[in-house]
């Protein structure tokens, strides 16, 4: 009897929730169309558990370039296509500039840092970070010098290992991390430094765990799943360990801080906290200030994490693709030999005389599509968009894959082909659909640095080494390991064989 009453009650609750869900579009008036959600689950039963992207692309065919989904209890508006994304993030940039919380990282970030801040705080941090970059020689020429120096360290390391077969993951992480470390901590690390390698391993693990199915589910039902085991706990643990390292570095900086001669980002932030220097506002006495110890830790972590993993993952993808398509690497090397030769290091200015190499790097970023569904945004106010009304606070996913693989701009977009970025005369051809760093007000803070790193690291390696592996090119697997927030290249091994001996 008690079981029967319980089941009747459960059925009643389910029915009520179903009716409320059915009426939800009417309540919000003019939301974009989309499939009808179930209570609590939303549209999850209609999704491919292995790839949200595949689900989005399938639903786009039915509902168009703008549609509404319920990922569990979360209402999300999906934006597809080059024009749609540009119209939202550029033409209506103020309305779409909010940042959605990523649940698995929120216990650590708590809306601080330079990635997941709310817009006013993010704007202040972005301004401060860019000003500090200029103050500490991270302008174009100074940045290029640092990348060139790191490139030479990389070339020396590759000569040291003398063509042995290896997984390049930590090597590419190391060179990427050292550029941002020189800005944050005022120094670079040896490629064999055990603490440095430990940090890189933690960053890689966080990056991969964020794309796991467990993290996907936690993102949708964090209020419930936070009480249970899962990859989210490992993510938080790893992030805390990285921040503990940053904390120790901050304390070291504090003990040796010279207010008249700041050395790096941490010093500059500490001076701002203490209100010493040319700043006019007394932010130390302001309880709402953005400049405090917590903000320093999370901003430094954000810069370290983003500056390391995105570039290193792109490098891993780049050399995997060149193993798959060796003729591409050979053509790049031919252009390097013609423009640069073998007796001087590449410079960023060489890029203008190397359209094929530049096109290859563009195509690597386009084809690999590192963040296929973009970084979640949120509308900051009730927003009219393409005849619909998107309520304030609604999450928005700009699906970058639909721009980077837009067939209106790229012929055969699922094929790796540098010709996508070359015109009939062999010159570099720009494209409105090329947005690997996103676009609009939330465009990647380190876009300029990343472009320079990719060009100089790739050209330095190919100037000095030929690529080889144990597999025939046709057998090289380029299938990504995971697709949720990021496309992660599969593990592979490569030989870097000296060209000039």
N, C-alpha and C positions, 0 to 999 in steps of 0.2 A: 504493500500500500504506500509506504513512504517513498519507495523508488518510483512508483507511478506518479505521485504528487511532484517529486523532484523533476521528472522528465517533462511533465506538463508545464511546470514553472519555467524550465529551461526553454521549451518550445515557445512559450509566450514571450519571454524576453527576446529570443531570437527573432520572432515575428515583428515585435515592436521596433527592434533595431533595424530590421530590413526595411520597414516602412519609413523610418527616419532617414535611412540612407537613400531610399528611392526618392524622397522629397528633397534631398540635399541640393541638387542642381537648381530647383525652384527657389530655395531659400536664398541662394547666392545669385540668382537672376541669370546673368549672362556669362557664366564660366564657359571656357572652350569645351567642345564636346569630348566624350570619352566613354569607355565601357562602364557599365553599371557596377558599382562596388558592392561587395558583401560586408556585413558588419564585422568590425575588428580586422578582418583579413584584407579588406579593400579589394584590389585587383590582383592580389598575389597568385591566385590559382590560375590566372591567365598569363603569368610570366614564366619565361625560361629560367629555371633556377641557376643555370650555368652562365647566363649572360643577359643582363638587363638590356644591353645594347640591342641584341637580336629582337627582344620583345618590343623595344621602342620602334625599331625599324619596321616591324610587322604591323604595329598599330598605326604607324604613320600612313601606311597604304590605305587604311580604312578611314582614319579621322583627319588626315591632312597634316600640315606642318605645325599646327598649334593644337594640342589636346591636353585633357586633364586625366590624371591617374591618381589612384589612392594606393600608395605603397604602405600597406597596413593602414593605420589611422592617419597617415600623413598625406595631405593633399599636395600634389605636385603638378605644375604646368610644364609640359615638355615643348621645347622650341627646336624645330628642325629646319635645316636649309640655310644657305649662306645669307640670303636676303632677310629671312626671319630673325636670325641671330643678330645681324648688324642693326636691323631696325630696333630691336629691343635694347641691346647693350650699348649702342652708339647713339642712335637718334633719340632714344628715351633712357639714356644712361642714368640719370638721376633716379628715376623710378625703379630701375632694375639693379641698383648698385648695392643692395643689402646682401649680407652673407649668411647663408644657412649654417646652422650648427651641425658639425659632424659628431654624432653622439659618442663614438668610441674614443675620440680625442678630447671631448669637452671636459672631462674631469681634470685634465691637465691644463688645457688652454683657457677654459672659462672665459672665452671671448676676448682674450688678450692676444698680443703678438701682432704680426704684420700680415696674417693670412685670414684669420677668422674673426677679426674685430668687427664690431658694428661700424657703420660708415664714418661717423665723425672721428672716432678714436683711430680707426684705420688711416684716415686721411692725415691726421696729425703724425702718426708713426711713419707713414710713407714719406712725408715731408722731412721728418727728422733723419730717417735712414739715408735718403738721397743727399741731404746736406752733409751728413757725416761722410758719405762716400766721396763727395767732392773734397771735403777737408783733408781726408786721409789718402789722397792720391788714387781714388778709384774712378777718375775720369778716363776717357778713352785711351790716351797715351800711356798713363800710368798703369791702367789695368792691362793693357797689351804687354807692357814690360814684364809684369808679374806672370802673365800666362806664358810668355815666351821663356821665362826662367824655369817655370814648372815644366814646360814642354821639354826643355833640355834635360831636366832631371829624369823625366819619363824616358827619353831616348837613351840616356845612360843606363837606366834600369833595364831596359829591353836589351841593350847590348850585354849587360851583365848576365842575364838569364840565357843568352846565346842560343836563341831559337828553340828552346824547350817547349813542349806542348803544355799549355796551361789554360786555366779558367781566368779570363781577364777581369772578372767582376771587381775584385778588391783593388786592382791596379787602376781601373778607370774611376772607381770611387775615390781613391787616394788623390789623384790629380785634381779632380773636381772639388773635393773637400778642401784641399790646401789653398785654393784660390779664395774661398770664402773664409777660411780660418785666418788667413793673413789680414783680412779686414776685421773680423770679430775679435780674435785673440792676439793679433799682432805678430803671428809667427806661423811657419809651416811645420809639418811633422814628417819624420822619416817614414818611408813606406814599410819599414820593419818595426816601427814603434808599436809595442803590444797594446798600450792603452788606446792609441789611435785606431788600430785594427779592431779592437773591441768596440769602439764607438761606431765604426763603419758597419760592423756586423749588426749592431743594434738598429741602426738606421735602416739597413736593408731588410731586417726582419719586420720592423714596423711597416715599411712600405709594402712588403708582400702580405702581411697579415691584414692590412686594410682592404685587400682585394679578396680575402677569403669569404666563403659562404657564411661562416659563423659571424664575421663582421657585418655582412649584408643584413643578416637577420637581427643582429644587435642594433643596427642603424634604424630598423623599423620598429622594434619592440624593446627599446632600451629600458624603459620604465619597469618592465617585467624581467627582462633577461639579465639585468645588472646584478641580480641576486644569485645567478647561476654561473658555473664555470664556462669558459669559452676563450676564444682568441682575444677578446676585448681586454681581458685581465692581463694577458701577456703584453699587449700593446701598451697599456698604461704602465706596467712595470718597466718595460724597456724605455719608455719616454722619461720616466722618473729617474732612471739611471743616467740617461744623457743629460738631463737637467742638473743632476747632482754634480756631474763633471763641470758643467757651466758655472754652477754655484761656487765650486772650489776655485775656478779661474777668476770669478768675480772677487772673491775674498783676497786672492793673491794681488789682483789689480788694486783693490782698495788699500792694501798695506803699502803699496809702492806708488800710489797715485801722486802725480805732480800736476797740480791744477794749471800750471803755466805751459805744460808740454804734454798734452794727451797723446797716447800712442796708438789708439785703435777705437773701435766702436764701444767697447765696454768702458774705457776711460771716459769717453765723451758722454756716455749715458750717466755714469756716476757723477760727473761734474754737473750735468743737468739736474740730477736729483738733488744735489747739494746747493743748487742755485749759486754756482760760482762761474764767473765768466760774463759774456756780454748779454745774457738773457735778461729781459726787462721784467717779466712777470715772476712773482714770488710763488712758484709752483709748489715749493716744499710746504707752504702753509695752506695750500689749497687741497681740501679733502677729495676733490673731484679730479685731481691732477692725473694725467696719463703717465707721469714719470715717477716710477717707484720701483722697488726691487722686483716685485712680481712681474711687472711689465718688461723689465730688463731681461729677466730669465726667459720668458716666453718669446720675446722678440728675437733674442739671440738664438734660441732653439729653432724658431721658424726659419730664420735665415740659414742656419747650419743645415737643417733638414732639407729645405727646398733647394738650396744651393749645391748640395751634394748629390741627391738622388736623381733629380730630373736630368741633369747633364750626364751623369754617369750611366743612367739607363739608356739615354739616347746614344751614347758612345757604344755601349754593348750592342744595341740594335744596329748601329751603323756598320760595325765590323762583321756582325753576323750576316747582314745583307750583302756585304762585299765578298764574303765567303760563298754565298749563294750565287752571286752574279759577279764572278771574277773579272769579266770584261769591263765592268764599271770601274773597279779599282785600277785596272790597267790604264784606262783612259784618263783617270785622275792623275796617275803617276806620269803619264805622258805630258799632261798640261803642266804639272809641277816642274818637270825637267825643262820644258820650253820657257816657262816664265821665271822660275826661281833658280833652277839648277841645283847643284849639290854642294856648293861652297858657301852658302849663306842660309840663315834660318828664314822661314816664311814670316811675312808681316801681314797685318790685317789689310793693308792697302793693296796687297797682291790680289785680294778677292776681286777687285774691279777688272783685273786682267785675266781672271780665271772663271769664265761664265759656266763652264761645264762642272767644275768642282763645286761652285756655288749652287748650281742646279741640283747636283747630287745631294748636298746637305739639305736643301729645301725638300727634296723628294723623300729623303729618309724621315724627316719630321712629318711630312704629310702622310706617307704610307704607313709608318709605324703607329702614328696616332696615339701618343702616349697616354692622353687623358680623354678617352672617346666620348664620355658623357659630360665632360667639363667639370668645373668645380661648382657645386650648387650655389645659386643665388637666391635672393628673396626680394620681393617688391616692397618698397618702403612706404607705399601709400596705395589706396585704391587706384588701379591703373587701367585706363582704356587702351586696349591693344587689339588691332585688327577686328574691330567690331565686338569684342568681348570685354567683360569687366573682370579683372583679376583682383580679388580682395587683398588689402594690405596684409603683409605677413605671409602670403602664399609663397611656397618654395618654387623655384624655377630651375629647370635643368636645361642649359644650352648644349645640345648634343653636338659637340664639335666634329664628331665623325661625319655628320651629314653635310658639313661644309668641306672638310678635308677630303671627303670622298664624293663630292658633288659632281655628277656626270655632266652638268652644264658647264663646268670649268675645267674638268680633267677627263680626257678621253680614256676610257677603260680604267677607271679610278682604282679598281682592285688589283691592278698590275703595277709592279714597281718599275718606273720608267722616268729617268731624269729629264726626258724630252718634254714632260709636262711643264717644265719651267724654262724651256728654250723656245725662242721664236724661229722663224724661217731662216734668219741670218746667224743663228747660233748664239744670240745674245740672251742674257737672262730676262725672263718674262715674269713680271709680277702678277699676282692673282688676288682678287678680292676674297677668295675662299680660303686663302692660306692664313690660318689663325691658330698655330700650335701654342702660342703664349696667351691665348684668349684675346679679347679686344675690349675696348671701352674703359671705363674708370677703374675697373679691377684687373687691368692687364698686368701680367707678371712683372714684378718689381725688377727682376734681374734679367729681363729680355736682352738688353744690349750686351751684358756680360756673357750670357749663355751663347749668343750668336758668335761672339769672338772666341770663346773657348772651343766651340765645335769646329770652327774653321782652323784655328791654330793647332789644336791637338791632332785633328785628322790629317792635316797637311804635313805636320812634322813627322808623324808615324809613317805615312806613305812615302815621304821623301827619303826616309832612311831604311824602310823595311818592306819586304814582300810578304804577303799573307799566305798562309797555308794551313791545312788541317788534314786529318786522316780520312775524311770522307770526300767522295766525289760531289761536286756542286749540286747535282740533281738530288742527292741524298741528304743535303743539309736541311734540317727541319727549322722553319722560321715561324712555326705556330706559337703564338703567345701562350705563356703558362696560365695566366688568369686575366679575365676581363671583368672588372667591377668599376673601381675608380681608375685603374691603370692597366695598361697592357705591358706585361713583364716578359722580356725575351726568355726563351728556354735556355737552360744551361748548355754551354758549348765550350770546346777547347780550341785553341788557335796557336799557331807558331808565327813569330815575327822574325823573319830571316833577313839578315843584313843585306842591303843592296850594294853598298859601296865598301869593298874591302880590298 
